[in-house]
Amino acid sequence: MKTLKDLPLTTSEQLQEAAAMAGKMSIQGVQPKMSAVLDEKNKVFKIVAVGGTYIIKPQNNLYRALPENEDLTMKMAAQAGITVPVHGMIYGKDHKLSYFIKRYDRIGKRGKKIAVEDFAQLAGKSRETKYNYSMEKIATIIETFCTFPMLEKSRLFKRVIFCFLTGNEDMHLKNFTLHTNNGKTEFSPAYDLINTTIALKHPEEEIALPVKGKKRNLTKKILVDYFASKRMGLSDRIISKTLQEIKKAVPLWYALIEKSFLPEDLKDAYRVVLDERISRLE
């Protein structure tokens, strides 16, 4: 479906709906969000309190252009070969953009739930302690719970490199999820991918969970030589293949930034982050 009718709500009305739903939805976070179903016949989203198969995120009063930022970053992830759910942008009644994404934990037309656990649950952490962990321990969770650990560790490596390059310093425990379907436990599609560096202006860290005890001044030696090779045991072939896939996606990323919905100054800021991080890995 390429065209959808505008949401019949202004941004202010969407924020009111999101506030009313806060605490009732099974997917939570800092961003205001609403639960919705897609009426395919009439090509329109309907806001619902229960049984939603989509999440809609309106503009945030605290941070500029977060929906545009997330939509762009998720599209960049897809270009790098990272699995992401169906997502996109939609206008509201006041012609302001909101971001929508299909829930990965609902399958089929009836929205059947599949077994999903985020890494905070698997690590025995809470929403308040979701930063009290490390990337090395993330790898241990994968080794413990995943059906094919080496495959999932290669996927983790790609996500870590992608988040580093795109300035996402907020990938805490609740932003990593495993799901089990047909007896196979694996990474869920990626979600909540945002360039927080341009959203926060002057973040103090480059990664939410430390690797080799560091959250900033990350280098190729730390991310590739230590984390991917030494800690996770990925082969040189897998590491090289992953980095080549990302390198191949880089020109497409710049093209996506150019035609994205981001304001021009944030497009420039995104390019600056990308340029600097790429240079550090080369």
ChimeraX attribute file (.defattr): number of C-alpha atoms within 10 A of each C-alpha:
attribute: neighborCount
match mode: 1-to-1
recipient: residues
	/A:1	5
	/A:2	4
	/A:3	8
	/A:4	16
	/A:5	12
	/A:6	18
	/A:7	21
	/A:8	16
	/A:9	17
	/A:10	18
	/A:11	23
	/A:12	14
	/A:13	14
	/A:14	23
	/A:15	20
	/A:16	15
	/A:17	19
	/A:18	21
	/A:19	14
	/A:20	13
	/A:21	17
	/A:22	16
	/A:23	11
	/A:24	12
	/A:25	16
	/A:26	8
	/A:27	14
	/A:28	13
	/A:29	12
	/A:30	6
	/A:31	17
	/A:32	20
	/A:33	28
	/A:34	27
	/A:35	26
	/A:36	23
	/A:37	19
	/A:38	16
	/A:39	11
	/A:40	10
	/A:41	6
	/A:42	9
	/A:43	14
	/A:44	17
	/A:45	21
	/A:46	15
	/A:47	21
	/A:48	15
	/A:49	13
	/A:50	13
	/A:51	15
	/A:52	19
	/A:53	23
	/A:54	24
	/A:55	19
	/A:56	24
	/A:57	25
	/A:58	28
	/A:59	22
	/A:60	18
	/A:61	13
	/A:62	10
	/A:63	14
	/A:64	16
	/A:65	19
	/A:66	25
	/A:67	26
	/A:68	20
	/A:69	25
	/A:70	24
	/A:71	23
	/A:72	23
	/A:73	27
	/A:74	23
	/A:75	20
	/A:76	24
	/A:77	23
	/A:78	14
	/A:79	18
	/A:80	23
	/A:81	15
	/A:82	18
	/A:83	16
	/A:84	18
	/A:85	15
	/A:86	13
	/A:87	19
	/A:88	18
	/A:89	21
	/A:90	21
	/A:91	19
	/A:92	19
	/A:93	13
	/A:94	13
	/A:95	13
	/A:96	16
	/A:97	23
	/A:98	26
	/A:99	21
	/A:100	24
	/A:101	20
	/A:102	20
	/A:103	21
	/A:104	20
	/A:105	19
	/A:106	18
	/A:107	13
	/A:108	8
	/A:109	7
	/A:110	9
	/A:111	16
	/A:112	11
	/A:113	15
	/A:114	14
	/A:115	11
	/A:116	19
	/A:117	16
	/A:118	16
	/A:119	21
	/A:120	23
	/A:121	15
	/A:122	17
	/A:123	16
	/A:124	9
	/A:125	16
	/A:126	14
	/A:127	13
	/A:128	8
	/A:129	12
	/A:130	20
	/A:131	18
	/A:132	15
	/A:133	18
	/A:134	19
	/A:135	21
	/A:136	17
	/A:137	14
	/A:138	20
	/A:139	20
	/A:140	16
	/A:141	16
	/A:142	23
	/A:143	16
	/A:144	11
	/A:145	13
	/A:146	19
	/A:147	15
	/A:148	13
	/A:149	19
	/A:150	18
	/A:151	15
	/A:152	19
	/A:153	22
	/A:154	19
	/A:155	17
	/A:156	21
	/A:157	23
	/A:158	22
	/A:159	20
	/A:160	20
	/A:161	19
	/A:162	20
	/A:163	22
	/A:164	23
	/A:165	22
	/A:166	26
	/A:167	25
	/A:168	23
	/A:169	22
	/A:170	21
	/A:171	23
	/A:172	20
	/A:173	26
	/A:174	22
	/A:175	16
	/A:176	20
	/A:177	19
	/A:178	21
	/A:179	19
	/A:180	17
	/A:181	12
	/A:182	6
	/A:183	8
	/A:184	11
	/A:185	19
	/A:186	21
	/A:187	20
	/A:188	19
	/A:189	17
	/A:190	18
	/A:191	21
	/A:192	18
	/A:193	26
	/A:194	24
	/A:195	25
	/A:196	23
	/A:197	20
	/A:198	24
	/A:199	20
	/A:200	12
	/A:201	10
	/A:202	9
	/A:203	13
	/A:204	11
	/A:205	18
	/A:206	22
	/A:207	23
	/A:208	21
	/A:209	24
	/A:210	19
	/A:211	19
	/A:212	15
	/A:213	11
	/A:214	15
	/A:215	16
	/A:216	14
	/A:217	10
	/A:218	19
	/A:219	16
	/A:220	13
	/A:221	12
	/A:222	17
	/A:223	19
	/A:224	22
	/A:225	15
	/A:226	16
	/A:227	21
	/A:228	25
	/A:229	18
	/A:230	12
	/A:231	16
	/A:232	20
	/A:233	14
	/A:234	20
	/A:235	14
	/A:236	13
	/A:237	8
	/A:238	16
	/A:239	18
	/A:240	13
	/A:241	12
	/A:242	19
	/A:243	18
	/A:244	13
	/A:245	14
	/A:246	22
	/A:247	13
	/A:248	13
	/A:249	17
	/A:250	18
	/A:251	10
	/A:252	15
	/A:253	21
	/A:254	16
	/A:255	11
	/A:256	17
	/A:257	21
	/A:258	14
	/A:259	10
	/A:260	17
	/A:261	18
	/A:262	21
	/A:263	12
	/A:264	12
	/A:265	9
	/A:266	17
	/A:267	19
	/A:268	15
	/A:269	16
	/A:270	23
	/A:271	16
	/A:272	13
	/A:273	17
	/A:274	19
	/A:275	13
	/A:276	12
	/A:277	18
	/A:278	16
	/A:279	10
	/A:280	12
	/A:281	16
	/A:282	7
